[in-house]
Amino acid sequence: MEVLYNSTRSKGTPVKASEAILKGLSDDGGLFVPDHIPALDKSLKELSEMTYQQVAYEVMKLFLTDFTEEELKTCIERAYDSKFDTDVIAPLVEAEGAYYLELFHGSTIAFKDMALSILPHLMITSARKNHIKNEIVILTATSGDTGKAALAGFANVEGTRIIVFYPKNGVSPIQEKQMVTQKGDNTFVVGIHGNFDDAQTGVKKIFSDKELAKEMDGKGFQFSSANSINIGRLVPQICYYVYSYATLLREGKIADGEKMNVVVPTGNFGNILAAFYAKNMGLPIAKLICASNDNKVLYDFFRTGTYDRNREFMLTSSPSMDILISSNLERLIYRIAGNDADKNRELMAALSGQGKYEISADMKAALADFYGNYANEAETADEIKRLYRSCGYVIDTHTAVASAVYQKYLKETGDSNTKTVIASTASPFKFTRSVMNAIDAKYDAMSDFELVDELSKIANVTVPQAIEEIRTAPVVHDTQCDADKMKDTVKEFLHI
Ligand SMILES: *Cc1c(COP(=O)(O)O)cnc(C)c1O
């Protein structure tokens, strides 16, 4: 059955998957959502016998219904290849009885690679299907990981250009180095004087600037988005939840149909929303455990039913989760409002006006599958140290937030029998200083690359290629701008 995509903010004409991917954001500023969530049409047993690529096809074909089998399989083959340093693409590592789903084996060693290695292929296929002649300009705001993963995905992809905005003082040194050393004539990286929310708001504003869109069209350009507001990012993220269950089943760790919990370190709410969609496709998931850092808007939301961004923005050791406006939550709000675009639009207007909104009791009741909690900086560091001491497994700061929240969940609920998958979203090599300092304060005196070698030793893991590459790479991007000058910067880059 065909899946069409509606905006979360108005009842316009639904669009096909390829059109939603090309546009990124709907014209009314809303996000595209599937008109229904398709059910898995392969049994769990069948899925458990498949490779990652095969599972990805079985999931994505159900959402991207206007892609032919050949188109989709080609995209999948090109995305999930030897760019990943393991054949299984997303390995499951057991530590202390929980299963860490390592989503960081792609070229930029964060989970964003899972979707951004396929998005460029989905995008150019969509452009071809829709007879688009314009060059596609990918505009991206990043809290650190999306930027590099999108740059790596789109670099030198014909018919595309990519512009990445990151908060100049809000990413880790390794994240910044990864971005500013990006090669490719079609890439452009800009540090903004502001935080991630400023970058994201600026990008959304540029997207909804109708005059600019017209001007761009005249010069042969059109915008699209590589942020997780693009449905072409969300759908590929559903696949690894299905694959993790398939792996547990294949390895005899779970019984066919037995439910598992999923813990997700959350920022923009894209990753956990993908898990929610997986559950709605029929994957046996019990609780969706949403883990936040000190920017605990989501924890407060799940507890009180009020989403309130009026608070201090905290810079933490898990920068990819330093977010006060979780964009993808809008897709969940729309759904629990009964797919009511008017209601959702009202709440989003309150969010942009007063910085907060409150959901009804009925809507709150529809969130029963979610459990929210958070870990502060000390708890996050302690969790890295605790897990390393107990079993030698080293996790990054984001994964540590999830792991610490899982410990809180266990304590609160006693639910230790349910098998639990913890999304491990970045390699510890990406946040080496925070990780090593958490393990022992003595490491603070070492340089970034000395720490990399030390981490390799204590974790008994070879240094990933992504880190080796930046040791000596020259800086090729040094543009900075104020948050309110983002549009001018874009125009300069495009020479319009
Ligand atoms: C992006 C990111 C997150 C947050 O994911 P969302 O989909 O934005 O909730 C968590 N951890 C890491 C390492 C990330 O890069």
Ligand as a Chemical Component Dictionary entry (heavy atoms), coordinates in Angstrom:
data_LIG
# 
_chem_comp.id                   LIG 
_chem_comp.type                 NON-POLYMER 
_chem_comp.pdbx_formal_charge   0 
_chem_comp.three_letter_code    LIG 
# 
loop_
_chem_comp_atom.comp_id 
_chem_comp_atom.atom_id 
_chem_comp_atom.alt_atom_id 
_chem_comp_atom.type_symbol 
_chem_comp_atom.charge 
_chem_comp_atom.model_Cartn_x 
_chem_comp_atom.model_Cartn_y 
_chem_comp_atom.model_Cartn_z 
_chem_comp_atom.pdbx_ordinal 
LIG C1 C1 C 0 22.891 13.381 16.968 1  
LIG C2 C2 C 0 23.389 12.604 18.111 2  
LIG C3 C3 C 0 22.560 12.274 19.188 3  
LIG C4 C4 C 0 21.135 12.723 19.264 4  
LIG O1 O1 O 0 20.319 12.100 18.300 5  
LIG P1 P1 P 0 18.906 12.740 17.938 6  
LIG O2 O2 O 0 18.405 11.925 16.801 7  
LIG O3 O3 O 0 19.181 14.159 17.539 8  
LIG O4 O4 O 0 18.056 12.653 19.139 9  
LIG C5 C5 C 0 23.090 11.498 20.203 10 
LIG N1 N1 N 0 24.373 11.104 20.189 11 
LIG C6 C6 C 0 25.207 11.425 19.182 12 
LIG C7 C7 C 0 26.626 10.989 19.242 13 
LIG C8 C8 C 0 24.752 12.180 18.100 14 
LIG O5 O5 O 0 25.589 12.477 17.107 15 
# 
loop_
_chem_comp_bond.comp_id 
_chem_comp_bond.atom_id_1 
_chem_comp_bond.atom_id_2 
_chem_comp_bond.value_order 
_chem_comp_bond.pdbx_ordinal 
LIG C1 C2 SING 1  
LIG C2 C3 SING 2  
LIG C2 C8 DOUB 3  
LIG C3 C4 SING 4  
LIG C3 C5 DOUB 5  
LIG C4 O1 SING 6  
LIG O1 P1 SING 7  
LIG P1 O2 DOUB 8  
LIG P1 O3 SING 9  
LIG P1 O4 SING 10 
LIG C5 N1 SING 11 
LIG N1 C6 DOUB 12 
LIG C6 C7 SING 13 
LIG C6 C8 SING 14 
LIG C8 O5 SING 15 
# 
